[in-house]
Amino acid sequence: MENVIEIRGLRHAYGDRVIRKGLDLDVTRGRIVGLLGKNGVGKTTLMNILMGFLRPAAGRCSVFGEPSHSLSPATRRRVGLLFEGHLAYDFMNIAQIERFYSQFYPSWNPHRFRDLMGRLGLPASHRIRHMSEGQRSQVVLGLLFAQEPDLLLLDDYAMGLDAGYRRLFVDYLSDFAREKGRTVFLTSHVIEDMERLVDDIVLLRKGHLAQRMPLNTFRNRFSCYSLPRQGHPTPEPDDIIFNVERASGDRFEVFSFKAQQDVAAALAAKGFSLEGMRRETMGLEDAFVGYTGRY
């Protein structure tokens, strides 16, 4: 399968502070991939490199086979970018901003833009500066999809959106991507959206190698077991126990990619009683917190 994004040995730092080192990652054509990690682990840095705003300190990062920091104009037209929220030229009105953007994209599809603008119920003469945050986001959404990009790079698209506008974005994006096997690479602080949208996730955790896997694989393999503290100190992570968090009440939550019997054996070897141990049901947000840690 064609790799739309290829990253090999990527390293980046700000002064003495290393953000990522030795990152390897492929994003294949037609997949919707969510980048998950706590603040400070390098999500925005990686998006900046993919968008061509930063040159990696070491390694290579390519988009459609070209270095991400020096894409040709033809390749740039294949990439739709959403960066730092929902910004647009707010002195323009709806008709003016479409006319401005459409000049840069030979494949511009006015029907996509006008479909979403029609849902706003606003005249084409309405200025963007007089719109709500959600309405502005819908203008940006229309501009983005009308470009007919083959790859969408979306950095925290949910910023400032209420539940209704987020649902509109996620549903429209899902249909748009599946329509022609488009590729999407995105970040969001709203984990609930990821659960409904993405095929694969890339998990970034400070001090750990990045892990990429299908979303369903992560949900099926990563488990949480809780048990009473019983006065024991917090068990240290090892090859079996991936992470441990303090749960509500006087209980531990133990997270692992291993089977329950392996986790039980590891805890017993550390001197824990298994009485009261139970497997907990998790949504993706619970699993994300278990993987990255609360703090």
N, C-alpha and C positions, 0 to 999 in steps of 0.2 A: 504494500500500500504506500501511496505517496506521502512523504512527510512534508507538511506545509511549514512547520517550524522544526528546526534542529538546533540543539544547544549541546556543545561539547566543552567540558573543562572550564565552564564559565566561572570567572572570579571577578568580584567587584568590591571596592573598599572606598570609604570616605576618610582620607588621612590614614590613621592607624586603626580605624574601626573597620574590620572586615565584615561585609554584609553576607556575601555568599562566596564559597570557594569550591571548585570542582563539581559544579552542577552539570549534569547530563540529563537531557530531556528531549523527547520527540512528541510532536502533536501531529497525528495523521489526519488526512483529508476526511472531512465529513463528521468529525467528532466535536462534541461540545465539552470543553474541559474547564473545570473550575479550579482556581488556585486558592488554596486555603492555608491560613497561617495567622498567628497573632501579629499585632503591630510590632514592627522592628525586625522581622525576619527576612525582609527583602522582597516582598510582593510588589510594591510600587517600583522599586529599583529594577526588578526584572521586567515589569511592564514598560518602564522607561527605555530600557535597552531594546526590547522588541519593537517599540514604536520609533526607535531611531533617535531619541532624545539624548541618550547616553551611549558612549562607546565602552564596551567591556574592558576592564583592566587586563584581563587575560582570557584565553579561550576564544571560542567563536560562537556566534549566534546568527542563524540565517533564517530568512523568510522567503519562501518560494525559491530557495537555492541561492539567494543573494544576501550579502552581509546586511544585517538589519540597520546598521548606521549609514549605509550608502545605497539604499534601494533606488532603482531606476524609476523614472516617472511612470512608466507603464506598469510596474509592479506596485507602486504606491496607489495607483488607481484601483487596484484589486483589494486594498485593505481599508476597512472602515474603522475609524478610531473614535473611542469615547473616553475622554481623559479629564480628570478633575471636575467631575460633576457634569452639569447640564448647561454649559456656557454657549451662548450664541451672541450675535451682534444685535444687542437689544434696541438699538436706534432704528432698526429696520422693521418693516411690517412683514406679514406672512408672505405676500406675493413677492416682495423685494428679496427676501432671504432665499426663496426658492430660485429666483432668477439668478442671483449671485452664485449659489452653489452649483447649479446645474451646468454652468459653463466649464467646470473643471472635470466633469465625468461624462465621457461619451456614451455610457450605458445608462444614463439617468432615466429613471422610471417615474414620470410625474404622477402616475396613478397611485403609487404607494404613498407619496407625500400627501396628495390631496385626499386620499382615503382617511388618513389619520387626522388631517386638518379638519375634514368634514365632521369628525366626531367631537371636535372642540365646540362647534356651533358658533364660531366667530367669523366675521367677515375677513376677506383677504387683506383689507386695509388696516387690520388691528395690529398695533405695534407690540413687539415682544416685551418691551419694558413695562407694559401695562398688564402682563399676564401673571398668574400665580406660578409658584415653583413647579407644580405639577403640569400646568399648561406649557411652560417653557420646555420641560422635559419631553413633552409630546412633540413639540416642534423639532427638537434635536433627534428624537426617534424617527420622525418622518424624513429628516435630512439624511440620516444614517442609512436607512433601508432603501431610499430612492437611489442611492449610489450603486446598488446591486453588487456589493463587494463579495469576493470569494472567501475572505477572512475577516472576521470581526474581532478586534482587540478592545475589550471593555473594562476599564478600570473603575471599580466601585460605582456601577451604574445606579445603585439604589439610593445614593446620597440625596436626601431631601424629599424623597418620594413617599407618599402615603401608600397604604395597602392596595387601594384600587389602582393607582397608576403603576405600582410594581407588578401587579397581576397582569395588567395590560401589556407591559413591557415583556414579561416572561412568556406569556402566551404567544404574542406576536413574534418574538425572537425564536421560539421553538418552531413555530410553523415556517418561518422564513428560512431557518437553517435546514430543516428536513426537506424543504421543497426542492433544492438542487444540490444537496450534499455539501452545503457550506460548512466551513470550519469556524468555531468560536472558541476564544480563549478569554476568560473573564475572572475578575475578582469581585467579591461582594462581602459585606459584613452581615448580610441577611442570609444566614445558613439555610433557612426554610426554603428560599428560592432555589438554592443549589439542589436541594433534595428533589424538587419538581422538574428541574431543567437539565442537569448535566449528565453526560455519559461516563466521564472519567473525572477523577480528582487528583490534584497534585498537592501533597501535604508537605508544608515547610515547618520545621521545628528547629529552634536554635540548637546548634551543636550536633544535629543529626543530618544524615543524608536525606535528600528529598525522596519521597515515595510517590509513585504514580500508579494508580490502579483503577479499574472500573469501579464506579460508585457502589454497585451491588456487591462486589467482592469485599470492599471495605466494610459495608454494613453487615455482611454475613460472617466475616472473619474476626472483626474487632469486637470484643465482648467486655461486659462489665459484671463483676461479681462483688457483692457487698457482704460484709461480715462484721460482727461486733468487735470493738477495739479490745475489750477485756483487759485494759491496762497495758497492752503491748505498745511499744514504739512503732512508728510507721515503717512497714517493711520496705526495704530498699529495692529498686528496680533491678532486674537481671535479665538473663536470656528468656525467661518465661514471663515475668512480670514487667510489662512495659511502663506502666505509670500507676501511682497510687494517689488518691485524693481523699480528703476528709469529707465525709458525707454528713447530711443533716442527722442530728442525734449523735449517738456515740458509736458510729460505724465508720469503717473504711470502704472506699470504692477502689477495687483493683481492676485495672484494664490490661487486656492481653490479646494477642493474636493467636494464642494457643488454645487447645481444647480444655474443657473444664477440669478434666482429671489431671491434666498437667499443672494447671494453676493450683489445684487443691494439693497436689504433691509438693509443689514448691513452697506453699504456705506452711504445710505441715513440717517440712524440713527446717523452716525458720522458727518453729515452736508455736505456731498458731493452732488453736482449736478450730476445727471446721464446723462446729455446731453453730447453726444459724446462718451458714453461708448460703447465699442465693444468687441466681443470675437475674440481673436487672434488664428491663426493656429500655432501649435507647432509640431516640430519634437521631438524625444526623448532627444536630447541634450538641446533643449530649455526647455523642462519640467524638466530635471535634474538640470539645472541652476536655474529654478524657485523654485524647491524643496529645494535645498541646499543653494541657495543664491550666488551672484556673488563674495562676499568677505567673 
